[in-house]
Amino acid sequence: MANTFLDRTNSRLAAAVCERWKEVLATHRNAAAYANSYDEAHLQARILRAWRMQLHNSLQARKVARWAHRYFVTRNAWKTWINAVQEHKRQQKLRQFEIARLRNIFEG
């Protein structure tokens, strides 16, 4: 009877150890699952932040490209307009010179 009682105590102890082991295992599994989901969420946040920074840089580059294009188009139009004004002044001076030359020929 003592041996039966002794075996029964060990079986209770073994059952308690197994139960405790299951609890610890469940705790570790929950901690691992939480760490995995936490890391996954932070990884997604880091990827999203990197993507947004890349998009921002791309948009900034496009903005600078539009500004440069506008600047060069304006500069080209300005040069064309200045050349047209200068050409017009040259034509006026040429007409005035021809009129002065014709006056000299007819008057003098």
BELVEN-V787216 format. One line per field, one symbol per residue. ss: DSSP state (2 for helix, 1 for strand, 0 for the rest). psi: psi as a letter, one per 30 degrees, with the letter a starting at -180 (. if undefined). burial: + if it has 24 or more other ideal C-beta (glycine too) atoms within 12 Angstrom, else -. Layout:
# BELVEN-V787216
ss=???
psi=???
burial=???
This chain:
# BELVEN-V787216
ss=022222222222222222222222222222222222222222222222222222222222222222222222222222222222222222222222222222222220
psi=eeeeeeeeeeeeeeeeeeeeeeeeeeeeeeeeeeeeeeeeeeeeeeeeeeeeeeeeeeeeeeeeeeeeeeeeeeeeeeeeeeeeeeeeeeeeeeeeeeeeeeeeeef.
burial=------------------------------------------------------------------------------------------------------------
